């Protein structure tokens, strides 16, 4: 109801009945004014439409207030390396593992017959020279404590460096892959054997796995130490159980069509393994190692030489050879490419993460080692802290 108009009509009737003398021009003006403002209507009560609803809600005490849409922060990923170091004499060989970044922040690099230890913080370099020139170095791997370095050689020897070097169990040919499971050093050779060495005992060899018919190209223990993944030049991936008695494999995965060197366990899902195939395959495959099933396969269009999962996000970094010679960051499981890191002009041979998981070092046949700030610091922890704070979205009264 229009109360203002009704009040006007009641109060104006008395004056309207009075005959006041007026000129013709005044009379015409009054009629035009009355017609314009609907003053000729005889009804006193008038109704009108409801006023439009306010777009602003009245803020009540302890109301949750306006909800903010959660917007995921996008981090900046530099497309160029933050450091480029010379690596003269590096052997351009797909089957070798020539680079590892230890927990003590020291990078081990195999160049020819020598191993160089570079302190990533201070930049100092120490050269390790094996006795009697036993041949080119073909693999390096730091122990979890960062104090012991395992070194594999082309002549089948494996040496362990600490205060005094000791020789471990021998293969019959080149040792191109190494990995640690606590105090157990696992070695893979061109002879197709996988040997588990307990560095605390003598003799060191505690078990041997037989399953590959050609060179063992890659070895990776999962974080729990219960399963070992091995990749071979026979295009196979084997899953071995540390808890299972006997040397037989748990699963035999045969979906690749080329040599498998690149292996990486997902840190956010213990039974998720990624594997990468060589030149004729070019695929990254994802496996459920509990069941042995292939979850998905993605064609990268290039030889896959190494794989690393992000410790913070569901992302995986791949290193490529022919013909891309790049590092590529993918979002899992959609496999949308997040970033492509260019700089190497030849095949990327090996890749390793820094102890904090933020940076990655890569070495390539172009005789350079490059350090990339690719994974960055986690954004999720900051968001979780904000969300867990009680009444974080309620205005505070001081």
ABEGO torsion letter per residue (X at the ends): XBAAAAAAAAAAAAAAABBBBBBAAAAAAAAAAAAAAGAABABABBBBBBBBBBABBBBBBGBAEBBBBBBBBBBBBBABBABBBBBBGBBBBAABBABBBBAAGBBBBBBEABBBBBBAAAGBBBBBBBBGGAEBBABBBBBAAGABBBBBBAAGBBBBBBABBBBBBBBABBBABBBBBEABBBBBBAAGBBBBBBAABOBABABBBBABABBBABBBBBAAGABBBBBBAAGBBBBBBAABBEABBABBBAABABBBABBBBBAABAABBBBBBBAAAGBBBBBBAAAGBBABBBBAGBBBABBBBBAABBBBBBBBBOAAGBBBBBBOAAGBBABBBBGBABBBABBBBBAAGABBBBBBAAGBBBBBBAAEBBAAAAAAAAAABBGAABBBBX
